[in-house]
Amino acid sequence: MPELPEVETVARGVDARVRGDRIEHVWFGSHREPCKTAAAVQAEGLQRRRIVSVHRSGKHIVMELGTRTEGTVASSGVEQKIEGQWIVHLGMTGRLLVTTPDAPVAKHTHARLTLESGREIRFVDPRRFGRLDFHDLSDAAGKAEIAFAAKGLEPLTIGPEEFASLFRGRKLAIKAALLNQTLMAGVGNIYADESLFRAGIRPRRRAGRLTRAELEKLRRALREVLHHAIRLGGSSVSDYVDAEGVRGFFQLKHCVYQRTGEPCRKCGEAIKRIVVGGRSTHYCPHCQK
């Protein structure tokens, strides 16, 4: 499943290509699974909306939508009121692509948004674990929804005290705690393993027993790993590609993830694989204590 760096990369790529554009036409496929909000409701909410911005919240891509008035965001000179949000979760195999209308339509394409500029936004998901949702933020008839936001704290900006407080007194393994999306949003298997390796902490250590110094080392390692992965376009270990269909490169920098039996890049010890909280977990038995 795409994690924070992959989702951030896609969100930035989509934002750079469609910000200020208008959605002229919306098409949804016949499968119901990707649609958390009914396809007809999403189509109505998206039609003729101006795309104000696209950003990441946790593992979700959030498209902020303005009014249906004429004029571009750039030329209006007025801050656009956000009246809706299109929320995309990529699931296991989802892709959110910005392409031209004449590009071949991939099998398992579930949504196509045709833009005023001539571009198209396409959602492709072979396994249909991804989700598409629409939040109506207008004031019409008092039916405005609350703006979407991930439940957990943001790993890229979390401070030392906030980070330490998340794990204080918790009995679960630190690896499992890092994956808890209600604590921090966006961290998944890859970056939990890689940050624990950089911090020198074994994944089965009880979260509540880590010292303040160890937790600060982990916080810094997590941020470093995430920023490094974003710079390299994320990790393409399965179906993940960015908004242009280009694979990421951070998988070439993995120190432990999916390197079972291979020598540690620091000490040469063989990387081990265990299961923590039902998830495959990789670590170096020499470098991580």
N, C-alpha and C positions, 0 to 999 in steps of 0.2 A: 504494500500500500504506500502511495506517495506520502512522504512526511513533510515536516515544515519547510526544509530547503527546496524540495521539489514544488510544493504548492506555492511558495513565495516566488520561485522562478517563473512559474506559469502565470501567476497573477501580475507580476511586473511586465512580462512579455505581452499579455493581453492588454494591459493598461496603456503601454507605450504605443500600441497599434490601433486602438479603438477609442481612446478617450476623446470625448467631444462628438463622436459619431452618433447617428440616429438609427434606431432599429426600424426598418421599413416593413419587414415581413418576417413572420415566425412560423416555423414548421416543427412539429413533434411527430415521432414515429408512433407505431401502434402498441408498443410494449408499455405496460403501466409501471413496471418496477422502478425506472429512474425517477419517476415523477412523485415527489413527496406532496406537492400541490398538484391538483388535477391539471392536465395539459391545457385544457381550454381556459382555465383561470390564469395560468402562466402566460399563455399567448395573449390574452386580453390585457394583462398587466404590462407586458413587454412592448406591445405594439406602439410604434411612434414615440417611444421614450428616448430621450437623450441620455447617452452614457456619460455620467459625470466623472466617474473614476472606477478603478478595479483594484481591490486590495485583498490581502489574506487575513483571515481571522482563525487562528488555530490551524486545522487542516482543511478549512473551507475557503473557497474563492468567493468574494462578495462583490457583485457589480452594483454600484450605486446609480440609481436611475432618477433623472430629473423630470421636468414637466414635458408636456406634449407641445409646447409653444415652438414657434419657428425661431430660426437663428441658432448659430453655434454657441457653445459654451465660451469659446475664446472671444467671439465677436460681440457677445451680449454685454460684456463688461459688468455683469451682475452675477453675484454668487447664486448658483442654482440651488433651489430647494429640492431636497431629496424626497421623492414621493414613493419610491419603491426600491426593493433590493432583489436581485436575482442571485440565488445562493447555490453554488456548485460544490458538491463533494465528489472527488474523483473515485472513491471506493478503491478497489484493488487494481483495476485495469483502465480506469477512465482517462480520457484525454480531452482537453479543451484547446481547440486549434483555431487560429486565425488564418484564413486562406482566401483564395480567389474563387469566384463562382464556377469557373471552368475546371477547377481541380477535381480529380476523380473523387467521388463520394465513397468513403470507406465503408465496408460492411460493418454493421453494428453502429451506424450513426443514428442517434436518437433525437437530436435536436439540431436545427439550422436556423441561425439568425442572420438574415440578409440586411446589410447596413446601407445607409445612404451613400457612402463612399464607394460602394461596389464590393467591399469585402464581405466575407461570411465568417461567423463564429460557429464552430461545429463541436458538438459533444459526442464523442465516440466511446463506447464502453462494451467490449465483448461479453464480459461476465455479468453486467447489469447490477453490480453492487453499488455503483455510484448513485447519487441522489441530486435531483434538481428541485429547487424550492423557490417560491416567490412570497415576499412580504410586502403587503400594501401599507405604505407609511403615510398615505394621504389622510386628510381630515374628513373626507367625504362621509357623510352619514354616521360619523363617530365610530367608524370601523377600522381605524388605524391600528396596525399591529406594532409591537415593540421591535425596534431595530435589532437585527441579529448580531450577536457577539458570542464568541466562544466562552465556555464556562471557566476554564482554567486561566491561570496567569500567563503572561507572555514571556517565553524563555529568553528572548533577545534583549529584553529590557529589565527583567526582574532584578531587584537589588539584593544585597547580602542578607539583610534581616528578613525580608519577605521569603527568600529562598529557604533559609534555615528553618523558619517557622512552619513551612510546608511539611517537614519531615519529623518535627519534634514529637517524640512519644509514639511514633508509628512502629508497629511490630512487623510490618511486611518488609520484604526484601527491597533494597534500594532500586534494583532494576524494575521491579513491579511498580514501585512508587513513581519512578520517572515516566512510566507508561500510562499512569492514571491521568486521563484528560481533564478530570475535574480539579486536579491540582495545578498542572501546567498543560497548556494546550499546544499540540503540534509535535511533541517528541514521540518517536516511534522506535521500533526495534533497532534499526541501523544506528541511529544517533545516540540512543541509550548505551548500546555496547561500546561505541567509539568514544564517547565522553567518559565513561567509567574507565576505559583503558588509559586515556590521557591523564585522568585523575589518580590512577593507580589504586582503584578501589574494586574489590571483588563484587560481582553482581548479587551474590546471596547475602551480603552483609545486611543486618537489620538496619533499616533507615534511621530509626530513633536512637541508635547507638553510635552513629557517626559523630565525630567531634566537630566543633564549629570550624576548625581549620580544614578538616576534610571536606566539609560541605562547601566551604568557600572555594576550595580547589576544584571541586566538582562543578560548581556554578560557572567558574571561569572556563573550565574545560568544555562544558556544554556550549557556552556562547562561542568559543573559538571554533569548535567543530561545526556548529551551525553556520557561522559566517563563512568559514572556509568552503563548506559545501555549496552555499549560495553563490559564491564567486565562481565555482566550477560548474554551475548549472544543475546541481543535484546529483543523485546517484541513479544511474540507469541499470538496475539489477534485474528488471523484469520488463514491463511494458512502458515504463515512463519515458515521455519525451516532453519538450517544452512547447510553447505556443506555436512554434514554427515546425514542430515535428523533429527537432534535433535532440539527440541523446545527451545526457549530462556526462561529467567526467570524474565526479568525486569517488566513484567505485574503484578507481585506480589508486586512490589514497587510503582505502580501508586498511586499518591495522589488524582488526580482529574479525569483523563481521564476515561470515561465510568463508572464513579461512581455516576451518577445522583441519588440524594436522600439519598445517604449514608453519614454517618457523616465524617466530615473533620478529618484527622488523627492528626491535630494540635489542633483545637479548638472545634470540635464536631458539628459545624454548618453543615446543609445539603448542599451537593454539588449541584450546579445548572447547568442546561444545557441551552445554548442559541445558536443562529446561527449567525456567523460572517463571512461575505464574502462567504456565501453559505455553510459553513462548521460547523458541530457540534462542540461546544466549551464548555468546562467544567471548572468551577472555584468555589472558596469558597468566598461567599459574605462578610465574616468577615475578612479573612486573606488577601484578595486582594483588594487594594484601587485604 
